[in-house]
Amino acid sequence: MIVEDEYLIALNIEMAMVELGARVIGPFSQIDDALVALKGSGLPDAAILDINIRGRHVFPVADRLQERQIPFVFATGYDNWTIPDHLSHVPRFEKPVDPVRLVRALVGQFAESDKSGAA
């Protein structure tokens, strides 16, 4: 899942993810649309979130992903202080970001969840 409101950035991330073998859900340029997608049965395996989506913080989406134990990262121009304490453990990458680094971070989260016994 990609939640990003800047078209070219979303397109670049999407193309890179597809090239790496991922099936992309989105990109979503509205928080409400991303939240609706997370209510369905076809949930993503992982997500990449920008923090500022059309003037709104993406944290409701991050909270929903966390509740559903779906790994995610932030790809943003915002500093760490913007992120609420309960999400401070989530990796944050500054734009422009190398999509391969995003994938590695997400794969690392999968490995951590396997070690803890959570799925």
N, C-alpha and C positions, 0 to 999 in steps of 0.2 A: 504494500500500500504506500502510495506517495501522497502527501498532503503538502502542496506548494502552490502559491498563487501567482508566481511569476512564470509565465508561459514557457519562455526559453529555458529557464532553469529546470522546470518540471520535465520538459521534453528531453533535455540532455540526460537527466537522471533516468528517465524512463528508457531511453534508447540504450544507455549503458547497462541497465539492469536486464533488459531483454537480451542484449549481446552476451551477458554473463549467464544466460539461461533461465532467468526469472520470468514468471508470469505476473504482470503488474496489474494491480487493482487501482484505478484512478488514472491519472492524478486528479486529486480533488482540490479545487480552488476555493471551496467554501467549507467552513467547519461543520455546519449542519449536514451537508451532504456526506461528509466523512463519518459523522456520528450515525447517520441512517445506515450506511454501509456496514457499520459494526454491529447493527442489530440483526442482520440477516444470518443465514446459515453458511454462506461462503466467506468465512473469515480469512483474513490474510495470515500468512506465516510470520510476517515481520512488517515493520513500517519505518518510513523515513518521513520526519515531520519538520517543517519550517515552524518557527515559533510564532511569527506574525503572519496571520492569514487575513488579508483585507482589513487590517486594523484590529483584529481580535487575536487574543492568545490561543494557541492550539491546545492548551492544557486540558480542556474537557476530553479531547480525543486521546491525549496521553493517559489520562486517568482511566478511560474505558479500555484502552489497550492493556494497561497494567492490571486492571481487574480481571481481564480475560487471559492474563499471562502470555501476552503476545509481545515478543521482543521488539524494541524500537530504538531509534536514535534521533537526535535533533541535528538538522543541517541548517544552519542559520547564521546570520550576521550579528545576532544578539550575544551579549556577554553572559557568563555563568550566573551573575547576580539576578538576572531576569527569571531564572528557573526556580520554582518553589522548592523548598527544602525536601518535600517528599518525593521529588523527581530529580534531586541533585545527583543521584547515582547513574542517571542515564547519560551515555556518552554524547558529547556535543562536538560537532565538527563545524568549523568556520567555512562559510562560502568564500570563494568557490571550493568545492570539495571533490576529491577524487572518488568516484563511485566505487572503485575497488576497495578503498579504505572503509566505506560504509558497509559493504558486503562483509568484509573481514570482521568488523565490529559486531554485526548481527550474527555471524557464524559463531563468534566468541560467546555471545549471549546464549545461543543454543547449547553450546558445550557446557556452559555453567549450569544451565537448567538440567542437563542430563546428569551432571555430577551430583546435584542436590536431590535427584529423584523426582523432581517435578517435570511435568511434560507440558 
